[in-house]
Amino acid sequence: MNVVITGSTRGIGLGLAKEFLKLGHNVLIHGRDRALCENVVSSLKTQYTDRLIHLYSCDVTNYNSMERMCWEANRFFGSVDIWINNAGINQNVKSVADNDLENIDRVIDVNLKGAIYGTQIASRIMSQNGGYIYNMEGYGSNDMMTKNMTFYGTSKRAVTYFTKSAALEMKDTPVKIGLLSPGMVITELLLSSLPEDQNARERVYKFYNILADKPEVVTKFLVKKILKNRKNSASIKWLTTAKASFRFFKSIFIKRDLFSE
């Protein structure tokens, strides 16, 4: 399989890339920072010498650049079989009234428009031979709400609606569109929303130690499910309601500490 993953220089995206490479697939690494892309690809090539690894640096909010990336991946690999719209950013931890316009625009553009652009572009190149497109869910996708996360949650709720609707439109085509739900993963994105107050921060850490996981744990599960999936409108979830409930019950007896490991 030939795989394109946006936002794959760190966190979940990089974890997904490593898992695909471990299993013998080719991967295009993407990020905004060209130097970081080059460093990541250089490192990966020393570990996976028998795989095709390519890089492309662009802003996912630039449609023409995303289109060129898709063409480049198709030219380099010969096809694009799996496309994952993973690139995303968090909002400033501020209220609706206090947030700045630049951050609002950037969150909506990257998280929502980036997924929309990637889905449309990839679906066109996959229209003849087929392929799989996955969009990344996040906080707010299931209508959960909390203070100072309105814009991020809005963007992710919209991604879920868009993906399900796009999958419905594609049901009679070779293109299959689905959702990935990684749950809480200890990444820069998650930690960027920590409260400044120390007591509040400690409460959040306690919550994360119950429900969150390291990227390599989650991405191994997601990639395995992606490769097995043959359905349109699939929803691949790591942290299910049942699993979360069991984690809370288990935390009474066993304490996890993800931040000292």
LINGI-V180851 format. One record per run of one state. SS is the DSSP state (a for helix, b for strand, c for the rest). FROM is the first residue (numbers start at 1). TO is the last residue. Records with the same first field share a line. If there is no record, write none. Layout:
SS = FROM-TO / FROM-TO
//
This chain:
c = 1-1 / 6-10 / 23-25 / 32-33 / 48-52 / 58-62 / 78-81 / 86-100 / 126-130 / 137-149 / 170-174 / 182-184 / 186-187 / 192-197 / 212-212 / 214-214 / 229-234 / 238-240 / 251-261
b = 2-5 / 26-31 / 53-57 / 82-85 / 131-136 / 175-181 / 185-185 / 213-213 / 235-237
a = 11-22 / 34-47 / 63-77 / 101-125 / 150-169 / 188-191 / 198-211 / 215-228 / 241-250
//
